[in-house]
């Protein structure tokens, strides 16, 4: 996540001061996980406030896990280098050596869309349609350059909604044309947002990302996921076999056109979904223009 919102000690990580890195002065740690951590930083060249993400593998990681996180980090930087779209997170620069890897990106205030997937923080349907159209257009741009995101979900979409800023982020699991998938099934992405063919290891296409966007839109509108279970096995069976719930039954106030667009994205066979992310973008734009 490359968004501001945390409040930690300046330049601190695990209690130890961090030196300047990548031409930036680290101001405060925003967050992190087992493979990386993100700082709000001052770009010493431009004077702008930016985000700096650095590789930071957990101390208890195995050598294989450490290699995987490094590969994932570098893949994200390489993918972002190829993408230039107003709604995709902009990579300013990155660097890597034997001991360290880092990337500098724009900083998005406001957090991610995960803040808006439960009542009372749900967004108006027309706004969801407009945001969905922008995300679909961003996916279409990536697909046109041979990039599949493979992990689309609200937490991977940064948003400063009052400012109209939206950025598709977290391309660490992305795949480029011609590159073999290193992980499939449950080791890849988030099962609740993964397409049936993705979980089954049957190959991924742009329609796989369309499914992920469909799940994201469903959650933003319904305040719940289309497929939910405390049992992972049951969740996988639902994704593979059960039809997605009818949004109109969960949200009778939704205009039919928007519910139909989401249902279209959530068709089980990939060939029955929109043929391109742009086709879904057009449908969602019509919904937004018509008041959803």
Residue frames as qw, qx, qy, qz and C-alpha x, y, z in Angstrom:
[[0.000, 0.888, 0.460, 0.000, 0.00, 0.00, 0.00],
 [0.424, 0.107, 0.005, 0.899, 1.40, 3.43, -0.95],
 [0.207, -0.758, -0.359, -0.503, -0.96, 5.71, 0.91],
 [0.083, 0.327, -0.509, 0.792, -0.65, 8.03, 3.85],
 [0.668, -0.472, -0.305, -0.487, -2.62, 7.31, 6.97],
 [0.790, -0.273, -0.440, 0.329, -0.31, 5.74, 9.53],
 [0.163, -0.906, 0.174, -0.349, 1.22, 7.67, 12.41],
 [0.908, -0.225, -0.139, 0.325, 4.55, 6.27, 13.49],
 [0.425, -0.754, 0.154, 0.476, 7.81, 7.76, 14.63],
 [0.457, 0.833, -0.243, -0.196, 9.77, 9.56, 11.89],
 [0.436, 0.627, -0.645, 0.017, 12.33, 7.35, 10.17],
 [0.418, -0.360, 0.766, -0.329, 11.68, 4.45, 12.52],
 [0.808, 0.110, -0.461, -0.350, 11.22, 0.77, 11.72],
 [0.871, -0.213, -0.423, 0.127, 11.16, -1.73, 14.55],
 [0.558, -0.800, -0.036, 0.217, 12.76, 0.89, 16.78],
 [0.637, -0.230, 0.292, 0.676, 15.84, 1.43, 14.60],
 [0.189, 0.776, -0.067, -0.598, 16.56, 4.63, 12.69],
 [0.755, 0.393, 0.448, 0.275, 16.64, 4.27, 8.90],
 [0.293, -0.396, 0.278, 0.824, 19.13, 6.23, 6.80],
 [0.467, 0.603, -0.090, -0.641, 18.11, 8.21, 3.73],
 [0.544, 0.038, 0.806, 0.228, 17.48, 5.93, 0.77],
 [0.421, 0.505, 0.664, 0.355, 16.90, 6.31, -2.95],
 [0.164, 0.317, 0.157, 0.921, 17.40, 10.06, -2.94],
 [0.456, -0.648, -0.356, -0.495, 14.74, 10.43, -0.25],
 [0.026, -0.288, 0.658, -0.695, 14.64, 11.36, 3.40],
 [0.415, -0.367, -0.824, -0.116, 12.38, 8.93, 5.23],
 [0.250, -0.444, 0.146, -0.848, 9.82, 10.78, 7.33],
 [0.574, -0.182, 0.579, -0.550, 7.60, 8.12, 8.85],
 [0.025, -0.019, 0.982, 0.189, 6.70, 4.49, 8.37],
 [0.563, 0.001, -0.134, -0.816, 3.23, 4.02, 6.89],
 [0.899, -0.060, 0.262, -0.346, 2.99, 0.26, 7.07],
 [0.254, 0.518, -0.799, -0.170, 4.40, -3.02, 5.91],
 [0.951, -0.081, -0.011, -0.297, 4.13, -6.78, 5.86],
 [0.867, -0.303, 0.344, 0.195, 6.38, -9.81, 5.66],
 [0.758, 0.288, 0.314, 0.493, 8.05, -8.70, 2.44],
 [0.312, 0.455, 0.116, 0.826, 8.20, -4.91, 2.32],
 [0.211, -0.676, -0.470, 0.527, 7.57, -1.72, 4.22],
 [0.257, 0.702, 0.351, 0.564, 6.43, 1.71, 3.06],
 [0.354, -0.444, -0.274, 0.777, 7.53, 5.14, 4.23],
 [0.196, 0.958, 0.205, 0.038, 6.31, 8.64, 3.65],
 [0.684, -0.202, 0.147, 0.686, 9.43, 10.38, 2.39],
 [0.127, 0.898, -0.039, -0.420, 10.80, 13.67, 1.13],
 [0.798, 0.439, 0.183, 0.370, 12.24, 13.54, -2.37],
 [0.463, -0.620, 0.070, 0.630, 15.52, 15.41, -1.91],
 [0.359, 0.090, 0.503, 0.781, 15.66, 16.29, -5.59],
 [0.065, -0.540, -0.543, -0.640, 12.16, 17.66, -6.18],
 [0.109, -0.142, 0.434, -0.883, 11.17, 18.60, -2.63],
 [0.662, -0.197, -0.329, -0.644, 7.93, 16.64, -3.05],
 [0.551, -0.254, 0.686, -0.402, 6.42, 14.26, -0.53],
 [0.622, 0.265, -0.639, -0.366, 6.48, 10.75, -1.97],
 [0.908, -0.291, 0.217, -0.210, 6.20, 7.12, -0.93],
 [0.258, 0.576, -0.775, -0.020, 9.26, 4.91, -0.66],
 [0.957, -0.141, 0.065, -0.245, 8.74, 1.17, -0.56],
 [0.127, 0.641, -0.756, 0.039, 11.68, -1.00, 0.39],
 [0.793, 0.001, -0.605, -0.070, 12.25, -4.72, 0.52],
 [0.256, -0.495, 0.609, -0.565, 12.09, -5.85, 4.14],
 [0.714, -0.056, -0.670, -0.198, 11.75, -9.62, 4.43],
 [0.722, -0.611, 0.076, -0.316, 10.64, -10.93, 7.82],
 [0.091, -0.658, 0.733, -0.143, 13.50, -12.22, 9.95],
 [0.620, -0.114, 0.749, -0.204, 11.85, -15.63, 10.27],
 [0.755, 0.530, -0.100, -0.373, 11.43, -16.09, 6.51],
 [0.858, -0.076, 0.434, 0.265, 13.03, -19.13, 4.93],
 [0.259, -0.375, 0.502, 0.735, 15.60, -18.61, 2.15],
 [0.186, 0.365, 0.791, 0.455, 12.96, -19.68, -0.39],
 [0.029, -0.849, -0.513, 0.124, 10.47, -17.17, 1.01],
 [0.243, -0.716, 0.118, 0.643, 13.10, -14.44, 0.97],
 [0.253, -0.078, 0.664, 0.700, 13.85, -15.16, -2.71],
 [0.105, 0.599, 0.755, 0.246, 10.15, -15.11, -3.53],
 [0.104, -0.879, -0.313, 0.344, 9.60, -11.74, -1.85],
 [0.253, -0.538, 0.351, 0.723, 12.60, -10.26, -3.64],
 [0.209, 0.176, 0.769, 0.577, 11.37, -11.57, -6.99],
 [0.019, 0.754, 0.657, 0.020, 7.91, -10.19, -6.26],
 [0.185, -0.804, -0.079, 0.560, 9.30, -6.78, -5.33],
 [0.217, -0.358, 0.531, 0.737, 11.43, -6.54, -8.46],
 [0.182, 0.399, 0.812, 0.386, 8.58, -7.78, -10.65],
 [0.002, 0.846, 0.481, -0.228, 6.35, -5.00, -9.35],
 [0.164, -0.714, 0.187, 0.654, 8.97, -2.36, -10.15],
 [0.229, -0.114, 0.729, 0.635, 9.57, -3.77, -13.63],
 [0.138, 0.591, 0.774, 0.182, 5.84, -3.89, -14.35],
 [0.047, -0.869, -0.307, 0.385, 5.19, -0.35, -13.13],
 [0.262, -0.453, 0.406, 0.749, 7.99, 0.88, -15.40],
 [0.157, 0.157, 0.783, 0.581, 5.96, -0.25, -18.40],
 [0.044, -0.699, -0.710, -0.079, 2.65, 1.30, -17.34],
 [0.105, -0.073, -0.066, 0.990, 1.80, 4.96, -17.81],
 [0.235, -0.568, -0.663, -0.426, -1.86, 5.56, -16.97],
 [0.164, -0.535, 0.186, -0.808, -3.44, 8.26, -14.79],
 [0.765, -0.420, 0.093, -0.479, -5.16, 5.65, -12.62],
 [0.930, -0.023, -0.273, 0.244, -2.16, 3.35, -12.15],
 [0.547, -0.784, 0.082, 0.282, 0.36, 4.13, -9.42],
 [0.506, 0.821, -0.219, 0.149, 3.27, 6.07, -10.94],
 [0.855, -0.288, 0.026, 0.431, 6.77, 4.70, -10.40],
 [0.060, 0.974, -0.188, -0.109, 9.32, 7.51, -10.20],
 [0.382, 0.623, -0.676, 0.091, 12.43, 5.35, -9.88],
 [0.919, -0.370, 0.077, -0.108, 13.75, 2.19, -8.27],
 [0.220, 0.702, -0.667, 0.117, 17.05, 0.67, -7.32],
 [0.972, -0.214, 0.013, -0.099, 18.46, -2.70, -6.37],
 [0.231, 0.652, -0.710, 0.129, 21.74, -4.18, -5.22],
 [0.506, 0.065, -0.854, 0.099, 22.81, -7.36, -3.48],
 [0.182, -0.164, -0.752, 0.612, 21.51, -6.21, -0.11],
 [0.174, 0.472, 0.413, -0.759, 18.66, -3.81, -0.80],
 [0.120, 0.382, 0.677, 0.618, 15.81, -2.96, -3.15],
 [0.051, 0.531, 0.427, -0.730, 13.55, 0.10, -3.13],
 [0.200, 0.492, 0.581, 0.616, 11.09, 2.02, -5.26],
 [0.013, 0.316, 0.258, -0.913, 9.80, 5.58, -5.12],
 [0.048, 0.520, 0.750, 0.405, 6.19, 6.26, -6.14],
 [0.227, -0.486, -0.087, -0.840, 3.62, 8.98, -5.80],
 [0.035, -0.130, -0.800, 0.584, 2.00, 9.21, -2.37],
 [0.339, -0.454, -0.559, -0.605, -1.79, 8.93, -2.23],
 [0.181, -0.136, 0.559, -0.798, -3.54, 10.44, 0.78],
 [0.661, -0.055, -0.019, -0.748, -6.68, 8.80, 2.08],
 [0.580, -0.154, 0.773, -0.206, -5.99, 5.07, 2.23],
 [0.052, 0.064, -0.874, -0.479, -7.51, 2.42, -0.02],
 [0.550, -0.176, -0.371, -0.727, -10.97, 1.32, -1.12],
 [0.475, -0.171, -0.843, 0.187, -11.01, -1.29, 1.63],
 [0.018, 0.113, 0.479, -0.871, -12.35, 1.50, 3.83],
 [0.477, 0.164, -0.048, -0.862, -15.58, 1.48, 1.82],
 [0.415, 0.030, -0.856, -0.307, -16.62, -2.17, 1.76],
 [0.274, -0.404, -0.834, 0.258, -18.84, -2.18, 4.84],
 [0.221, -0.799, -0.320, -0.459, -21.76, -0.04, 5.99],
 [0.272, 0.848, 0.375, -0.260, -21.97, 2.77, 6.91],
 [0.209, -0.637, 0.377, 0.640, -18.98, 3.69, 4.70],
 [0.564, 0.350, 0.672, 0.328, -20.42, 2.34, 1.43],
 [0.063, -0.270, 0.260, 0.925, -20.20, 4.75, -1.49],
 [0.590, 0.471, 0.200, -0.624, -23.14, 5.88, -3.66],
 [0.796, 0.248, 0.536, 0.128, -23.81, 3.51, -6.59],
 [0.507, 0.859, 0.032, 0.069, -23.09, 6.20, -9.19],
 [0.121, -0.853, 0.507, -0.001, -19.68, 6.82, -7.62],
 [0.693, -0.232, 0.678, 0.078, -18.91, 3.09, -7.53],
 [0.750, 0.550, 0.355, 0.091, -19.81, 2.84, -11.21],
 [0.294, 0.933, -0.195, 0.066, -17.52, 5.76, -12.06],
 [0.363, -0.684, 0.633, 0.009, -14.64, 4.33, -10.03],
 [0.792, 0.041, 0.607, 0.051, -15.18, 0.92, -11.59],
 [0.654, 0.743, 0.127, 0.062, -15.03, 2.42, -15.07],
 [0.065, 0.897, -0.434, 0.053, -11.70, 4.05, -14.25],
 [0.563, -0.435, 0.702, -0.002, -10.28, 0.82, -12.85],
 [0.817, 0.341, 0.464, 0.041, -11.45, -1.12, -15.88],
 [0.481, 0.868, -0.106, 0.065, -9.76, 1.43, -18.15],
 [0.214, -0.769, 0.601, -0.036, -6.55, 1.09, -16.12],
 [0.740, -0.108, 0.664, 0.016, -6.72, -2.70, -16.49],
 [0.741, 0.630, 0.231, 0.025, -7.29, -2.34, -20.24],
 [0.190, 0.901, -0.388, 0.034, -4.13, -0.23, -20.45],
 [0.445, -0.530, 0.722, -0.033, -2.16, -2.88, -18.55],
 [0.806, 0.197, 0.557, -0.026, -3.59, -5.71, -20.65],
 [0.601, 0.799, -0.002, -0.021, -2.63, -3.85, -23.82],
 [0.133, 0.792, -0.583, 0.123, 0.96, -3.98, -22.61],
 [0.715, 0.149, -0.682, 0.017, 0.83, -7.66, -21.79],
 [0.042, 0.238, -0.706, 0.666, 0.37, -7.22, -18.03],
 [0.591, -0.491, -0.575, -0.279, -2.15, -9.13, -15.91],
 [0.260, -0.650, 0.368, -0.613, -2.63, -7.75, -12.39],
 [0.631, -0.027, -0.775, 0.018, -3.84, -11.06, -10.87],
 [0.365, -0.303, -0.691, 0.545, -4.63, -9.66, -7.42],
 [0.135, -0.404, -0.164, -0.890, -7.31, -7.02, -7.84],
 [0.413, -0.576, -0.684, 0.170, -9.18, -6.19, -4.62],
 [0.133, -0.949, -0.192, -0.214, -10.23, -3.04, -2.73],
 [0.623, -0.701, 0.121, 0.326, -7.09, -3.06, -0.57],
 [0.616, -0.066, 0.408, 0.670, -4.97, -2.78, -3.72],
 [0.212, 0.701, 0.382, 0.564, -6.71, 0.37, -4.96],
 [0.318, -0.292, -0.310, 0.847, -5.45, 3.60, -3.40],
 [0.018, 0.711, 0.535, 0.456, -7.93, 6.45, -3.27],
 [0.108, -0.275, -0.309, 0.904, -8.16, 10.06, -2.17],
 [0.175, 0.593, 0.760, 0.201, -11.82, 10.42, -3.08],
 [0.006, -0.872, -0.263, 0.412, -12.30, 14.10, -2.14],
 [0.095, -0.656, 0.421, 0.619, -9.45, 14.93, -4.52],
 [0.794, 0.501, -0.038, -0.344, -10.69, 12.54, -7.21],
 [0.141, 0.620, -0.769, -0.070, -7.49, 10.48, -7.02],
 [0.951, -0.035, 0.228, -0.207, -7.61, 6.75, -7.78],
 [0.217, 0.663, -0.706, -0.120, -4.58, 4.51, -8.30],
 [0.987, -0.005, -0.125, -0.096, -4.42, 0.80, -9.06],
 [0.076, -0.756, 0.626, -0.174, -1.43, -0.50, -7.09],
 [0.635, -0.331, 0.681, -0.152, 0.28, -3.63, -5.77],
 [0.767, 0.499, -0.298, -0.275, 1.47, -5.26, -8.98],
 [0.267, -0.576, 0.769, -0.070, 3.71, -7.67, -7.08],
 [0.626, 0.069, 0.775, -0.061, 1.80, -10.68, -8.40],
 [0.565, 0.672, -0.071, -0.474, 1.45, -9.34, -11.93],
 [0.728, -0.016, 0.600, 0.332, 2.49, -11.40, -14.93],
 [0.194, 0.632, -0.366, -0.655, 3.99, -10.20, -18.18],
 [0.869, 0.420, -0.054, -0.254, 3.26, -11.84, -21.52],
 [0.691, 0.500, -0.505, 0.137, 5.66, -14.69, -22.08],
 [0.048, -0.470, 0.724, -0.502, 6.53, -15.07, -18.41],
 [0.535, -0.212, -0.815, -0.058, 5.61, -18.30, -16.72],
 [0.558, -0.669, -0.005, -0.491, 3.38, -18.05, -13.68],
 [0.257, 0.382, -0.785, 0.414, 5.45, -18.90, -10.63],
 [0.180, 0.091, 0.799, -0.566, 2.47, -19.49, -8.39],
 [0.399, -0.256, -0.587, -0.656, -1.05, -20.71, -8.98],
 [0.573, -0.465, -0.671, -0.071, -4.09, -21.47, -6.91],
 [0.521, -0.805, -0.281, 0.045, -4.01, -20.66, -3.22],
 [0.632, -0.333, 0.018, 0.699, -0.42, -19.43, -3.28],
 [0.232, 0.219, 0.321, 0.892, -1.42, -16.65, -5.62],
 [0.234, -0.403, -0.224, -0.856, -3.48, -13.62, -4.71],
 [0.336, -0.057, 0.583, -0.738, -6.54, -13.69, -2.49],
 [0.090, 0.192, 0.965, 0.157, -8.94, -16.65, -2.90],
 [0.209, 0.633, 0.609, -0.430, -12.11, -14.64, -2.24],
 [0.273, 0.770, -0.088, -0.570, -11.23, -12.35, -5.18],
 [0.155, -0.360, 0.804, 0.447, -9.66, -14.97, -7.46],
 [0.669, 0.265, -0.283, -0.634, -11.41, -16.24, -10.57],
 [0.939, -0.066, 0.272, -0.199, -12.46, -19.90, -10.89],
 [0.851, 0.468, -0.153, 0.183, -9.89, -20.60, -13.60],
 [0.119, 0.753, -0.496, 0.416, -7.18, -18.92, -11.50],
 [0.606, -0.453, 0.538, -0.372, -7.85, -21.11, -8.47],
 [0.955, 0.123, 0.252, -0.098, -8.03, -24.21, -10.66],
 [0.417, -0.511, 0.572, 0.488, -4.70, -23.41, -12.33],
 [0.651, 0.476, 0.578, 0.128, -6.34, -23.44, -15.76],
 [0.431, 0.269, 0.296, 0.809, -4.61, -20.36, -17.11],
 [0.067, -0.710, -0.340, 0.613, -5.20, -16.65, -16.78],
 [0.320, 0.484, 0.453, 0.677, -6.35, -14.05, -19.29],
 [0.055, -0.242, 0.075, -0.966, -7.62, -10.47, -19.09],
 [0.608, -0.436, -0.436, -0.500, -10.97, -12.01, -18.12],
 [0.653, -0.274, -0.581, 0.402, -9.32, -13.11, -14.86],
 [0.196, -0.051, -0.252, 0.946, -8.73, -9.48, -13.91],
 [0.377, -0.313, -0.332, -0.806, -12.28, -8.62, -15.02],
 [0.668, -0.425, -0.609, -0.041, -13.53, -11.16, -12.46],
 [0.487, -0.220, -0.445, 0.719, -11.41, -9.55, -9.74],
 [0.069, -0.102, -0.017, -0.992, -12.90, -6.17, -10.58],
 [0.538, -0.374, -0.529, -0.540, -16.37, -7.70, -10.52],
 [0.630, -0.400, -0.600, 0.290, -15.80, -9.04, -7.00],
 [0.293, -0.096, -0.248, 0.918, -14.43, -5.66, -5.93],
 [0.263, -0.224, -0.230, -0.910, -17.47, -3.81, -7.28],
 [0.616, -0.414, -0.630, -0.228, -19.84, -6.34, -5.72],
 [0.551, -0.342, -0.532, 0.544, -18.23, -5.80, -2.32],
 [0.115, -0.004, -0.082, 0.990, -18.29, -2.01, -2.65],
 [0.412, -0.254, -0.352, -0.801, -22.00, -2.11, -3.47],
 [0.728, -0.355, -0.533, -0.244, -23.26, -4.93, -1.24],
 [0.358, -0.703, 0.431, -0.437, -21.02, -4.48, 1.78],
 [0.789, -0.253, 0.556, -0.066, -20.05, -8.16, 1.59],
 [0.038, -0.385, 0.803, 0.453, -18.22, -10.52, -0.71],
 [0.726, 0.132, -0.340, -0.583, -20.16, -12.60, -3.24],
 [0.862, -0.030, -0.505, 0.026, -18.57, -15.76, -1.85],
 [0.191, -0.639, 0.517, -0.536, -17.88, -16.07, 1.87],
 [0.909, -0.248, -0.323, -0.092, -17.11, -18.98, 4.17],
 [0.468, -0.755, 0.447, -0.103, -15.07, -19.72, 7.28],
 [0.831, -0.091, 0.517, 0.182, -13.97, -22.89, 5.51],
 [0.005, 0.578, -0.531, -0.620, -11.40, -22.44, 2.75],
 [0.201, 0.067, 0.929, 0.304, -12.58, -25.60, 1.04],
 [0.236, 0.680, 0.670, -0.183, -16.17, -24.38, 1.04],
 [0.093, 0.791, -0.076, -0.600, -15.08, -20.99, -0.28],
 [0.083, -0.353, 0.744, 0.561, -13.28, -22.64, -3.18],
 [0.216, 0.352, 0.901, 0.133, -16.35, -24.73, -4.00],
 [0.193, 0.792, 0.411, -0.409, -18.53, -21.62, -3.99],
 [0.048, 0.684, -0.356, -0.635, -16.19, -19.76, -6.33],
 [0.103, -0.174, 0.876, 0.438, -16.03, -22.75, -8.66],
 [0.015, -0.318, -0.926, -0.204, -19.70, -23.77, -8.65],
 [0.006, 0.677, 0.627, -0.385, -22.14, -21.38, -6.98],
 [0.247, 0.698, 0.328, 0.586, -23.64, -18.49, -8.94],
 [0.186, 0.084, -0.305, 0.930, -22.90, -15.07, -7.55],
 [0.050, 0.591, 0.679, -0.432, -25.80, -13.67, -5.48],
 [0.199, 0.702, 0.455, 0.510, -28.12, -11.30, -7.29],
 [0.252, 0.024, -0.250, 0.935, -27.08, -7.79, -6.26],
 [0.321, -0.372, -0.267, -0.829, -30.65, -6.59, -6.73],
 [0.695, -0.482, -0.524, -0.102, -31.81, -8.84, -3.90],
 [0.606, -0.293, -0.360, 0.646, -29.13, -7.47, -1.59],
 [0.095, -0.352, -0.055, 0.929, -29.53, -3.87, -2.73],
 [0.337, 0.630, 0.697, 0.063, -33.02, -3.35, -4.18],
 [0.066, 0.901, 0.089, -0.420, -32.18, 0.32, -4.64],
 [0.359, -0.377, 0.574, 0.632, -29.47, -0.44, -7.21],
 [0.563, 0.546, -0.182, -0.593, -30.28, 0.45, -10.81],
 [0.948, 0.138, 0.281, -0.048, -30.58, -2.73, -12.91],
 [0.635, 0.724, -0.234, 0.132, -27.84, -1.65, -15.31],
 [0.057, -0.725, 0.626, -0.283, -25.19, -1.55, -12.61],
 [0.743, -0.231, 0.580, -0.240, -26.22, -4.89, -11.12],
 [0.897, 0.418, 0.135, -0.042, -26.15, -6.41, -14.61],
 [0.408, 0.788, -0.431, 0.165, -22.66, -5.06, -15.33],
 [0.324, -0.564, 0.708, -0.274, -21.31, -6.63, -12.14],
 [0.856, 0.043, 0.469, -0.212, -23.10, -9.92, -12.87],
 [0.752, 0.643, -0.145, -0.016, -21.56, -9.90, -16.35],
 [0.167, 0.732, -0.620, 0.227, -18.08, -9.65, -14.83],
 [0.437, -0.358, 0.747, -0.350, -18.85, -12.56, -12.48],
 [0.900, 0.231, -0.157, -0.334, -19.81, -15.17, -15.05],
 [0.811, -0.377, 0.434, 0.103, -18.06, -18.47, -14.30],
 [0.795, 0.278, 0.326, 0.429, -16.77, -19.24, -17.83],
 [0.311, -0.475, 0.133, 0.812, -14.18, -16.60, -18.78],
 [0.155, 0.163, 0.626, 0.747, -15.55, -16.42, -22.31],
 [0.130, -0.717, -0.652, -0.208, -18.93, -15.27, -20.96],
 [0.308, -0.700, -0.202, 0.612, -17.44, -12.23, -19.22],
 [0.292, 0.911, -0.070, -0.283, -16.71, -8.96, -21.04],
 [0.883, 0.372, 0.007, 0.286, -14.31, -9.72, -23.86],
 [0.478, 0.370, -0.256, 0.754, -12.05, -6.89, -22.70],
 [0.289, -0.459, -0.497, 0.678, -11.76, -4.70, -19.63],
 [0.038, 0.076, -0.182, -0.980, -12.64, -1.81, -21.93],
 [0.360, -0.365, -0.691, -0.510, -16.04, -3.39, -22.66],
 [0.447, -0.566, -0.629, 0.290, -16.76, -3.41, -18.93],
 [0.236, -0.277, -0.129, 0.923, -15.47, 0.16, -18.64],
 [0.164, -0.169, -0.436, -0.869, -17.95, 1.29, -21.29],
 [0.455, -0.506, -0.701, -0.213, -20.86, -0.42, -19.53],
 [0.450, -0.514, -0.476, 0.553, -19.91, 1.16, -16.21],
 [0.124, -0.091, 0.084, 0.985, -19.52, 4.60, -17.78],
 [0.303, -0.380, -0.565, -0.667, -23.06, 4.33, -19.10],
 [0.516, -0.563, -0.631, 0.133, -24.25, 3.46, -15.59],
 [0.376, -0.370, -0.255, 0.810, -22.40, 6.41, -14.09],
 [0.003, -0.063, -0.291, -0.955, -23.70, 8.82, -16.73],
 [0.430, -0.426, -0.591, -0.533, -27.27, 7.62, -16.19],
 [0.464, -0.544, 0.324, -0.620, -27.01, 8.04, -12.45],
 [0.136, -0.239, 0.951, -0.143, -26.00, 4.35, -12.18]]
